[in-house]
Amino acid sequence: MNFAGITCAACHVGELRRGGKAVRVDGAPNMFNMQLFYSQAVDALMAATHDRGKMWRALKRLGRQDYERYGIAAPLIRPATLLYYGANVLLHRDRLDARLELISVIRVAKEQRDPEHPTSGFGRLDAFDGTRNFLLTRLRKADASGDFEVNKANMVKLDAAVKFPPLWSRKATPPLPVEAYAKQPERFPRVWGFKDYDWVEWTINTNTVMERNITETLGAGATVILDPKRTGSLFESSIPVKNMHELEWLAYYIDPPKWPAAVFGPIKPDLAAAGEAIFRSRCAGCHDYGDNRRSPTGLIRLRGLSLNIIETDPTAALRISCPVPDTGALAIPPTDFTAEASQLLKHCAGVKAGTAFKGSSFARTVETAVDRIKQKAYAAAGIDKAQQEKMEDIERHGKVAWRDTLLNAKAPYGPYAPRPLHGTWAAGPYLHNGSVPTLHDLLLPPDQRPKKFALGGREYDPVKLGFVVGTSCDRQDCLVDTTRTGDGNGGHLWGTDLTEPDRMALLEYLKTY
């Protein structure tokens, strides 16, 4: 069954504008509102089915396209296509049911949505919780009524938006064409980017790029069969792992963007030189990763920072560690949570602060479910064990692992980790949740940062390095209110004590970094 959807570029190809000119930046966060896009697409489709005029116009458009493509054979092609897809539905009813289950989850999530608290917005998305809901609210032992029922016990609020991360990376040497690494991917040059991170995701909760990509694909609407009655097709999905792996490798080739002086103005060399000294003394200790931070297999060991040190909004980190109330037919060994852990998890469903308990760890649950989805996808694509290990870079990363970051006592302690800042001038908005519109604002004390601002425009500020923002907002979910749960703009106090001349020098240097 074929479905239309989005690819990586929807979230990770940005555009910055100034004075009527635009700069397209591969790998940059995009001002894209995924939930609004899908919501309006579904609304448009449903409107056509209920409006004869719209339906007739759509059919005429299809007819014109058919004649342009097939000529006089068009009257035969369209009925044959409909028969083909009709037969496909009969042959793959399990996949259609899985898609209908997903629609039911979306419907329940919309019903529970707080209209005063946007769930995502432009350039941001509650990716963790959205994926969690898509996957875990469909786990069940059996459907009591015989029909699918959303497992509401596993549904969480969507109030922990994160920004779309930049995908570029600096390379030690220019890479060869991708074909050169087909059999020896480990020969790819060292990079300062997600390919070489020891842990990935904003909350550094997994070491596997492949499974991270699978969860993101599920969050973007991929179909997966989770009905335990369908034992033969259980965990089959629409995820094309070969294509996904090719897209991942394509992202490895994206370089950090160069400052477009012709559009944003020239860099001031003397000011940038002064800024470099400030960067080395004030920023490099967290954001610069030399060879001393490489593991024996060449991975960058990220510097995880605990919540009491980084002091940024904790919602995403707390939510990702919440136990799963009901794992359905998925057998997950129980985890012993201490009384101390229950204090951290007191906002989670069924957890009583200060009381030790047994429960199903989110990390163990997602690791088990995603591995089964992955293995089915590998089998469907005919990918053998040796190919799998190459695709997942097992030689360098070792055994696939997920972790409940807040509760893990091993490095990187997390839950948030500073990344290299190459090209960061094009990676706004800032902090993991996109709650600060410019780098200049980030270098101010938190009480001087914008409290409310509208995202969605692409006009760039070449002085403050970030988006030009206001407070008027006439589109759904475009207002960022930093007083709301998940949207806090506090923390990251480093650099906030700089004088304004030093602050501007540092920003000038970051244009070159």
N, C-alpha and C positions, 0 to 999 in steps of 0.2 A: 504494500500500500504506500502510495506516495503522498507526502505532505509538503506544503510550502512553509518556509520559516526563515530564520536569520542565520548568518554565519558570524564568525569572530569580529568581522569588520564593523558590524553594527555598533558594538561597544568600544572597539579598540582602534578606530581610525578617526582622528579628530580634525577639526577645522578651526583655525584662529583667524579673526578678521580685524582689519585696521584700515580706516580711511577708504573704504570701498574695495579693498583688496583682500584676498583670502590666501591662507597658507594651509595646505592639506598636510597633516602629520601622521604618517603611518605609525601605528602602535600607541598613539595618544588616546587618552580617555575622550569619549565622544559625548556630546550633549544629547543623548538619546534616552527617551523615556520608554522602556520596554513594555511596562504594564499598560501604559496609555496606548501604545502602538497596537498591541494585541487586543485590548479592549475595544478600540475603535474599529479594528479589522473585523472582529466578531459582530459588533453592532451593525456595520455596513452590510455584512453578509446576511444577517437576520432581517435587516430592513428590506433587502432585495426579495427575500422569500415571502414577505408579507405585503409588498407593494407591487401590484401588477405592472405599473408603469416602469418601475426600476427593473423588474424581472424581464420585461420585454426589451428594454434597452440593453441589458446584459446579454440576453440571447442574441440580439442583432449584432452586438460587438463580437461575440464568439463566432457567429456565422461569417462575418467579414474576415476574421482571422483564419478561419478554416479555409475559405476560398483563396486567400492569399498564400496559404501554405500548401494546400492540396489540389487547388484548381477544381475541375469538374468532378473529381472523386470526393469532394467534401461532403455531399449528402450521405455518402456511405461510411465515411471515416468516423464522424461523430457518433452515430448509433453503435458502430462496432466498438468504439472506445468506451461508451457507457456500458455495453454488455461485458466488456473485459473487466471493468472496475466492479461491476455488479457481481461477476463470478469471483473476483478477488475477495470481496466482502464475505461471500459464502464460504470460501476456502480458508479465510483467515479471520473468522468471527472473533477469535480470542484477541486479536490485535485491535479490532474495532471496539470491543468491550473495554480494553485497556484505555483507549482514547476517550471513551465515554466516561470512564471512571475519573480520568484526569479533569474532564470538564465539570464533573460533580464536585471535585475538590475545589476547583476555582470558584464555583458557585457558592459553596459554603464559606470559603475564605472571604468572598465579597460581602456576604451577608454579615459576617462578623467584623468587618472592617470598621474602624473608627473614622468617620468622615472628617473629624477634626485633626487626625494624625495621619498624614500621607504615608504610604508604605514604601515609597521609593521616590521617584522624581527624575529629573533630567540629569544625566551623568552619574546617577546613583541607583542602587537596587539593593533590597534586602535579599541578597543572593543565598546566604546560608539558610535562612528560615524558609524562604520560598521553596528551595530544593528539599529541605527537611519535610515540609508539608506535602509536597508532591510525592515523595517517596514513602514516608512513614505513616501518613494517614490512610494509606492503601494496604498496610499490613493487617492481616486478620487471620484467625484460625478458620473461620467459615462465615458466610453471610447468613445471619439468623433467619431472614425472611426469604432467602433464596436470591435476593437482589443485592447489588453492591450497596453498602452503607459506609459513608466516610467515617473513619476511626477518629472521632473528634477528641478522644483522649490524647492523641499525639499531636494535635494541631497547636501551633504556637502563634503568638501575635507577630505581625510583620512590622517591627518598629526598630530594626537594627540595620539601617541602610549602610552600605559601604560604596565607595566610589569605584568606578572602573579603573583598574590599575594599568599603568603603562606597560607595554610589552617589549620595549626595545632593550638592548644590552650592548655594552662595550666589549669588543673582542681583543684578545692579546695580539692576534694577527688576522689579516683578512681571510675569511674562510674560502675554501674551494667550492665548486658547484656541489649541490647536495648529493649527486650520484657518487661522489668520491667517498662518502661516508656510509653508503648503504650497508656494507658488511663490517665496517669498523667505525661505528658512531663515536667511539671514545676518542678518535683522532681529531674530532672537531676542536678548534682552538678554545682555550680557556675563555670564559665569558664572565662578565659582571652583570648577572641577570638571572631570571628564574630557572634557566636550564641548569645552572650550577648551584642553586640554593640547596642546602641540606633539608630544609623544610619549606613548604609552600603554603599559600593562602594567607590572608591578612592576619589570621590568628595562628599561624604556623602550626597547624594541627595534622598535617600529613606530609610524608616524604615522597609521594608518588604523583608526578605530573599527569600520568595517564588517568588515574582514578580521580584526580582533581578535575580533569577535563570531562570525565564521564558524569560527575555530579553536576558540573555546570551545564552540560548538555541536557541532563534531566531537568534542571531548573529552567532551561529555555524551552521545555515542552516536548522532549523526546518521549516516545511511547515505550513502556516496559510492562510486561505481563506479570502481575503480582497475585493473581487469584490462585490460592493453594489447590483448588480443584483441578486446575489445568497442569497436571504433573509433567506432561510431555513438553509443554512450551513455557513452563514457569521460568521467569527471569529473562526470557527472550526480549529483545528491544529493537528499536529502530536506529540504534547508535551505530554509525559506520566507522569502526575503529581505524581502518586503514586511512580513510579520508581525514579523520581527526588527527591521526599521527602526522600526516603530511602537512596539515595546517600548523601543527605544533612546530615542526621543523622550519616551515616558512617563517614563523615568528622569530626563530633563532637568528635569522639573517637581518632582522630589522635593527638598524643602527640608531643610536641617540640622535635626535634632530639637531641640526646646526642652526644657530641664531640667524633668522632671515633679515639681515641688515637692510636690504632694499625696501622692506615693508615696515619693519619696526624701528629702524634707525641704527646707526653704527654703535659698536661697543667702544667705550672709552678705555683705552689700554692702561693708563696710569691708575684710574679708579679700580679697574679689575685687578691689577697687580696688588693694590692695597687690600682688596677684598680677599685675595687668595691667602694672604697671611692670616686674616681673621678666620677664614674657613679652616685652615690647618690647626689653629689653636682652639677653635670653638665648636667645630662641626665634625671634623675628620675622626675624632675619637669614637663616634657612633656610626657615621655614614661611610667611612673609607675602609675598604677591605683589601689588605695586602696579602702577600703569600703566607704570612704568619697566621691568617685566618682560614687557610685552606686545609682540608682534611688530607690524609694520605692518598685518597682517591681523587683529589682535586676539587672537592665540593667546598663551597663557601659556608663556613659555620656562622650562621646569623647570630647577632647579639640580641637575644630576647630580653625584653624589659617588662618587669612586673607592673601591675596596675598602680601600685603605690609609688612607683618611680616615674612612669611616663605620665600618669594622671589624666590621660585622654578618656573619652567616653567609654565606659566599660561594657555597654550593652551587648555588642557583638561577641565579646570574649565570654561573658557570662552565659549567654544563650547557647553558644556552641557546646558548652559543657553540660547542659541539662540532660539528665537521664531520660530514657525513652519509657513512658509508662506502660505501653503495650506493644510487644514485638510480634504478636500474632503467632503464626506458625513458624516463625524464624527462631530457631533455638539459639539463644544467647546465654552463655554462662553468666550467672549473677556476679555483680561486683560489690564488694564491701565498701561503703562510703562512711567515712569517719564523721564524728560529730563536728569536727573542724570543717570538713568538706561541706557538710550540710549548711553551715553558716554562709559559705560562699554561694551555695545553690538554693538559698531560701526562697528565691523568686520563682523557682521551677515547680511545675505541677507535682503535687503529692509529697513535697519535701518539707519537713518540719525543722526549722532552725535549731541547732544544738542537739539534734538527735541522730545517732548513727542509724544507718539503714542499709538494706540490700536493694539493688536495682539494676536495671539494664543500662550499661554505659553507652552513651551516644557513639563514642569512638568504636567500640566493639560492634555495635549494631550496624553502623554505616560501613565498617570494614567488611563485615560478613555479607551484607546485602550487595554492596558494590562489587565485591570480588565475584559473586555469582553472576551478576549482570555482565561483568567483564569477561568471564570465562565463556559464557554463552555467545557473546559477541565475537570473541576470538574463534570459537568453533564455527560459527556461521560464516566467518570470513576466511576460513581455512588457514589460520595462522598457527603454526606449531610452537612447541615450548621454546625452542631456541630463538625463533623470531620474536616471541613475546618478551624474552629477557633482553633482547637488543632494543626493542621498542620502549621498554620501561627502564632501560639503563640500570639493570640490576647489578651489574658488575661494580658500578660506582655507588649506587644508593643502597644496595643491600636489600634485605627483606622489606616488602611493602608494610608500612605501619601508619596507623592513625592514633591520635592521642587526645585525651581530654586536657587541653593545654593548661587550664587553670589549676588542675589537680596534679599535674606531672611534676615530679621533683628532679627531673634531669634536664640538663641544658639542651636547647636554649629555653630558658625558664618562661619566657613569654608573659602575657599572650601576644604582645605586639613586638615587632622587630624593625629597627631602622634599616632601610635598604640603601644601596648606592644611589647617589643623587644625579647621575648623568642625565642630562636633558630635562631636569626637573622643572625648568622654566615653562615647559609645555605640558606639564602633568597636572594642572589644576582641575578642580578645587583640591584643597589640601587637608591633611590628616586622613586617617583610614576611612572616615565617614563623609569626607567632602564637606566639612562644616566650616571651612575657612576659604574664602574665595581667592586670595592672593598670598604669595610668599611674604610680601610686606606685612600683611595682616598677621601672618603666623609668627613673625618676629616681634610683634607687639605683646604686651601683657594681655592675658585672656579677657580682662574687663574692658579692654580697648578694641577688641575684635568685633566685627559686625555681629549683632545679635539676631537680626533677621535680614535675609537677602533672597532675591529671586534668581534661580538658575534656569538656563534654557537658551540664553543668548550666546553668541560666539565672539562678541567684540572683545578684543584683547587689550590689556593695559601693559605697555612695554616698560613702564616705570615701576609699577608695583609687582609685575610678573604674575599675571592671573587674569581672571575675567572681570570685565566691567559689569558691576551689578547695581541694581536698585532695589526697591522694596515693593514695587507694584507687580502684581502677579495675576494675569487673567487666564492662565492655563492650569489644568489639573496638576497638582503635586509639584509646582515649580517653586514654592516658597520653602526655604530652609529656615526653620525656627529653632535656634540653638537652645531654647529653654525646654524643648521636648525631649522625652526619653529617646536615646539613640542618636540624637543630633547635637549633643553637647560639643562645644568648641574649646573646652578648657584643656589644660595640660600642655606638654611640650614647652617647658619654660626656658629651655636653652636658647640663648640669643635675644631674649626679651629685655635684657638689661643693656643692650648696645645703644650707643648714642645714634642719633639719626644719620650723621655722616658715615659712621661705621656700618650701619644697617644698609645704606644705599651702596656702599662699596662692596659689601657681601653679595647683594643682589646683582651687581654688575659682574662680579666674578662668576656667579652661577649661570649667567648667559653663555659663558665659555666652557662650562664643565661638562 
